[in-house]
Amino acid sequence: MATKYWLVSPNVKNHLKTIDAWKKESIERSAAFMGYDSNSRKHKMGPKFAGKNEGIMPDDVVLITRRSKGEPDVVGFGVVKGEYIKIKRLKGFKPPGKDDDYGSLRNLQPFIIDYSKPPRKLIGVLPPRGAALRQLHPENGGAHEQVCDWMDRHPRIKDGKAGRKKRASTKSKNKRKLRLHSVVIIDPPKSYRGDYEVRTRKQKSKATKVEAGLVKSYSRWLKKQGRKLRAITYNGGLQCDRYEEEPRNLIEAKASTSRENIRMAVGQLLDYAFLGKEEINDPNMAILLPEKPDSDLVEWLGYLHIRIIWREKKAFKDNANGWFTSKRENCPAPP
């Protein structure tokens, strides 16, 4: 089944005083809310939101946004997981203000709030005042396609859409650079939400095997270029993945290009560089990956002076003029 894309208003009960509270609930619960009952005959948006009458289905993408003072007010977006849940069935949940508990919610996993700046044309596809739900039609091109492409480019949205057919695009994708754009300030949640990824022992073992294979292949590649990789151990048992002595290249490998993995690699590289500042002053840092990550991550890493190395078929490439992948005599200093 083809992916469908939807806009849902954060103004759940059409009460201006409770909009911010509903936004907070969406962020804390990673969910989109609809104020109309899922069985309503008067308001068709309620049943459609719940997945009835060809409405929102699992694996569809939902963008929570509204029109405010002539500008789009974006809360977040994500991939629909599971069936709808009636609000009144939520244990311990009290609707904001004096709003009632009729209506339903759809869980969004992943739920993106560190989103890049939306296309300017988003304002043109927002529902008119009073409307809480609208379907986007990217197959028609124009603003609809731009908004859908903007959401699709996020790596976590790509991961969350596993098993779905890639939709046909009538126009080339918007190649504008992605930038982290918006910060949402909210009251502290009732329960602490740690900003880390929980992995099972099996997942850790699989990631370790992928990283080990990647490092081994990269080492072989450099050996063909007449170069040799070593490693560095630090007091306390820490050890970087690989280190090339003469050019002072400090390298950390990760099994995937997910933001969580890359953030972890950044922390490790900065820590290793600090711990070895007397022996390997100002090293050239790079993250070794199985493929090239999205442009927003590349831009962020460049800001931190961290380069990337990625596998491309049987070879390895980098974004540092070949500093980490070519014969030493053939490459200039990294940009």
C-alpha positions in Angstrom: 0.0 0.0 0.0 1.4 3.4 -1.0 2.4 5.9 1.7 -0.1 8.6 2.6 0.7 11.9 4.1 -1.5 13.9 6.4 -1.6 17.3 8.2 -3.2 17.3 11.6 -3.9 20.5 13.6 -2.5 20.8 17.2 -5.6 22.8 18.1 -7.4 19.7 19.1 -10.6 21.2 20.6 -10.5 24.5 18.7 -9.8 26.4 21.9 -7.0 28.9 21.6 -6.3 28.7 25.4 -5.4 25.0 25.3 -3.3 24.8 22.1 0.0 24.9 24.0 -1.1 22.2 26.4 -2.1 19.9 23.6 1.2 20.6 21.9 3.0 19.5 25.1 0.9 16.3 25.2 1.8 15.5 21.6 5.5 15.9 22.3 5.5 14.0 25.5 3.4 11.1 24.1 4.8 11.2 20.6 1.3 11.3 19.3 -1.2 13.2 17.2 -4.6 14.0 18.7 -8.1 14.5 17.1 -10.9 16.2 19.0 -13.8 14.6 17.0 -15.1 11.2 17.9 -13.9 8.2 15.8 -17.6 7.2 15.2 -18.9 10.7 14.6 -21.4 11.0 11.8 -21.4 14.8 11.9 -17.6 15.4 11.7 -16.0 13.1 9.0 -12.5 14.1 10.2 -13.0 11.9 13.4 -13.5 8.6 11.5 -10.9 9.5 8.9 -8.3 10.2 11.6 -9.1 6.9 13.1 -8.4 5.0 9.9 -12.0 4.6 8.7 -13.3 5.6 5.3 -9.8 5.4 3.7 -8.3 7.5 6.4 -5.0 7.4 8.3 -3.4 3.9 8.3 -0.3 2.5 10.0 2.9 3.5 8.3 1.4 6.8 7.0 3.2 10.0 7.8 1.6 12.7 9.9 2.7 16.3 10.3 1.3 18.2 13.3 1.0 21.8 12.3 -1.4 24.7 12.0 -1.7 28.3 10.6 -0.7 31.0 13.1 -0.4 34.7 12.2 0.1 33.9 8.6 3.0 31.4 9.3 3.1 27.6 9.8 3.3 26.6 13.4 5.0 23.1 13.3 5.0 20.8 16.4 6.5 17.7 14.8 6.0 14.8 12.5 6.3 11.0 12.5 5.3 7.6 11.2 1.9 6.2 12.4 2.3 3.0 14.5 -0.7 0.8 15.3 -4.4 1.5 15.4 -6.1 4.6 16.9 -6.7 4.8 20.6 -9.7 6.6 22.2 -8.6 9.4 24.5 -11.0 8.4 27.2 -9.2 5.0 27.5 -5.9 6.6 28.4 -5.2 5.9 32.0 -4.6 8.9 34.2 -5.0 11.3 31.3 -6.9 14.6 31.9 -7.5 16.7 28.9 -6.1 20.3 29.1 -8.4 23.0 30.5 -12.1 22.2 30.3 -11.7 20.2 27.1 -13.6 16.9 26.9 -12.1 13.5 26.3 -14.0 12.6 23.1 -11.7 11.9 20.2 -8.7 9.7 19.6 -4.9 9.7 19.2 -2.4 8.0 16.8 1.0 7.0 18.0 3.9 8.3 16.0 7.2 6.3 16.0 9.6 7.9 15.3 8.4 11.3 16.4 10.6 14.1 15.1 10.9 17.5 16.9 14.5 18.4 15.9 13.2 18.9 12.4 14.8 21.0 9.6 13.3 24.2 8.3 10.1 23.4 6.5 9.5 24.5 2.9 8.2 28.0 2.4 5.2 26.6 0.5 4.0 24.7 3.6 1.7 27.6 4.4 0.0 27.1 1.1 -1.1 23.6 1.9 -2.3 24.1 5.5 -6.0 23.4 6.2 -8.3 26.4 6.3 -9.3 27.8 9.7 -11.6 25.4 11.5 -10.3 22.3 9.6 -8.3 19.8 11.7 -7.2 17.3 9.0 -6.0 17.3 5.5 -4.3 14.8 3.2 -1.3 15.7 1.1 -1.0 14.5 -2.5 2.7 14.4 -3.5 1.9 12.7 -6.8 0.4 16.1 -7.9 3.8 17.8 -7.5 4.2 21.4 -6.3 3.9 22.4 -2.6 2.4 19.0 -1.6 5.4 17.1 -3.0 7.9 19.6 -1.4 6.4 19.1 2.0 6.4 15.3 1.7 10.0 15.2 0.4 11.1 17.4 3.3 9.7 14.9 5.8 11.0 11.9 3.9 14.6 13.2 3.9 14.9 12.8 7.7 16.9 9.6 8.3 14.7 8.5 11.2 11.6 8.8 9.0 13.4 6.6 6.4 14.1 4.0 9.0 10.5 4.1 10.3 9.0 3.4 6.9 10.5 0.0 6.6 8.7 -2.3 4.1 6.9 0.4 2.2 7.2 1.0 -1.5 9.0 4.1 -2.5 6.4 6.5 -3.9 6.7 7.8 -7.4 7.9 11.4 -7.7 6.8 13.6 -10.6 9.4 16.2 -10.1 13.0 16.2 -8.9 13.5 16.4 -5.1 14.2 19.7 -3.5 18.0 19.8 -3.0 18.0 22.6 -0.5 20.4 21.9 2.3 18.8 20.7 5.5 19.4 22.7 8.7 18.3 22.1 12.2 15.8 24.8 12.8 13.4 24.7 15.6 13.5 24.3 19.4 10.3 23.6 21.3 10.4 24.8 25.0 8.0 22.8 27.2 7.4 22.2 30.9 9.3 19.2 32.3 7.5 15.9 31.6 6.1 14.0 34.5 8.4 11.1 33.8 12.1 11.5 32.8 12.9 10.7 29.2 16.6 9.9 28.7 18.1 11.1 25.4 19.7 7.8 24.6 19.1 4.6 22.6 18.3 1.4 24.4 19.7 -1.7 22.7 19.4 -5.4 23.5 22.5 -7.6 23.9 21.7 -9.2 20.5 21.5 -5.7 18.9 24.8 -4.7 20.5 26.5 -7.9 19.3 25.2 -7.4 15.7 26.4 -3.7 15.7 29.9 -4.8 17.0 30.2 -7.4 14.2 29.2 -4.8 11.5 31.8 -2.3 12.9 34.5 -4.9 13.1 33.9 -5.9 9.5 33.9 -2.3 8.4 37.2 -1.6 10.2 38.8 -4.7 8.7 37.8 -3.8 5.2 38.9 -0.2 5.6 42.3 -1.4 7.0 42.8 -3.6 3.9 41.9 -0.7 1.6 44.5 1.6 3.3 47.1 -1.1 3.1 46.7 -1.1 -0.7 47.4 2.6 -0.6 50.6 1.9 1.3 49.2 3.1 4.7 48.9 1.4 8.0 46.3 1.8 10.8 47.1 1.3 14.4 45.1 2.0 17.6 45.5 4.0 20.9 44.7 2.8 24.4 44.0 5.2 27.2 44.3 4.9 31.0 41.1 3.2 32.3 40.9 0.8 29.4 39.5 3.1 26.7 40.6 2.4 23.1 39.9 4.3 19.9 38.9 2.1 16.9 41.8 3.1 14.7 44.7 5.7 14.6 47.1 6.5 11.7 50.2 7.8 13.2 52.0 10.1 10.7 48.9 12.1 9.6 47.5 11.9 13.2 44.1 10.5 11.9 41.8 9.5 14.7 38.9 7.3 13.5 35.8 5.9 15.1 33.6 3.3 13.3 29.8 3.0 13.6 27.5 0.3 12.2 24.9 2.7 10.7 24.3 6.4 9.8 21.6 7.0 12.4 21.8 10.3 14.3 22.1 8.3 17.5 25.2 6.4 16.3 26.8 9.5 14.9 26.2 11.5 18.1 27.9 8.7 20.0 30.9 8.7 17.7 31.3 12.5 18.0 31.4 12.2 21.8 34.0 9.4 21.6 36.2 11.3 19.2 36.2 14.5 21.2 36.9 12.5 24.4 39.8 10.6 22.8 41.3 13.8 21.3 41.2 15.5 24.7 42.7 12.5 26.6 45.5 12.3 24.1 46.1 16.0 23.6 49.7 15.9 24.8 50.7 12.9 22.6 48.6 13.5 19.5 48.0 17.2 19.6 45.0 18.4 17.4 44.3 15.1 15.5 42.3 14.8 12.3 39.0 13.2 13.3 36.7 11.1 11.2 33.8 8.7 11.5 33.9 5.5 9.5 30.4 4.5 8.2 28.9 1.8 5.9 27.4 4.5 3.6 27.4 8.3 3.2 25.0 9.9 5.7 22.4 12.6 4.9 23.6 16.1 4.1 22.3 17.7 7.4 24.6 15.3 9.4 27.5 16.0 7.1 27.1 19.7 7.5 26.9 19.4 11.3 30.0 17.3 11.5 31.9 19.7 9.2 31.0 22.5 11.7 32.8 20.3 14.4 35.8 19.7 12.1 34.9 16.0 11.9 35.1 14.3 8.6 33.4 11.1 7.3 34.7 8.0 5.6 32.2 5.7 3.9 32.2 2.5 1.9 31.2 2.8 -1.8 31.1 -0.6 -3.4 34.5 -2.2 -2.8 36.3 1.2 -2.2 36.3 3.8 0.5 35.8 7.5 0.1 35.9 10.6 2.3 34.8 14.2 2.3 38.4 15.5 3.0 40.0 15.4 -0.5 41.1 11.8 0.0 43.0 12.5 3.2 41.7 9.4 4.9 41.4 7.1 1.8 44.0 7.8 -0.9 47.7 7.4 -1.2 49.5 9.9 1.0 51.4 11.5 -1.8 48.1 12.0 -3.8 46.0 14.0 -1.3 46.3 17.6 -0.1 45.5 18.6 3.5 41.9 18.2 4.5 39.7 21.2 3.7 
